């Protein structure tokens, strides 16, 4: 489990403790007290949801996954609804070499809809890591 996920789980646990400890001390007739309690509950839910938001996506591809582009180059499209990272993530491309991968510098662009278009001179098998 990553350090980030551990911190998220600990913060959620602390939020839950605070919510349960605050229930008997909330003045339900005082608007400020109720708003503070509800804010803590909503922060707890937001922290829980944050665990499920992806922070990285790996896409493995084969030579046949490349399409011919405009200038006889090859293009690989990773759709935004597939990677789910956002409109301007970091992109790393790796070429499969024997039983391992080597990082290669590739031209890529982010479309307004979040799709990532990777261009290459030749088609190859590998993987893309999007963060």
Helices and strands as residue ranges (DSSP letters): H 3-23, H 31-51, E 57-61, G 63-65, E 67-68, E 74-78, H 80-83, E 91-97, E 100-104, E 107-110, E 116-120, E 126-130
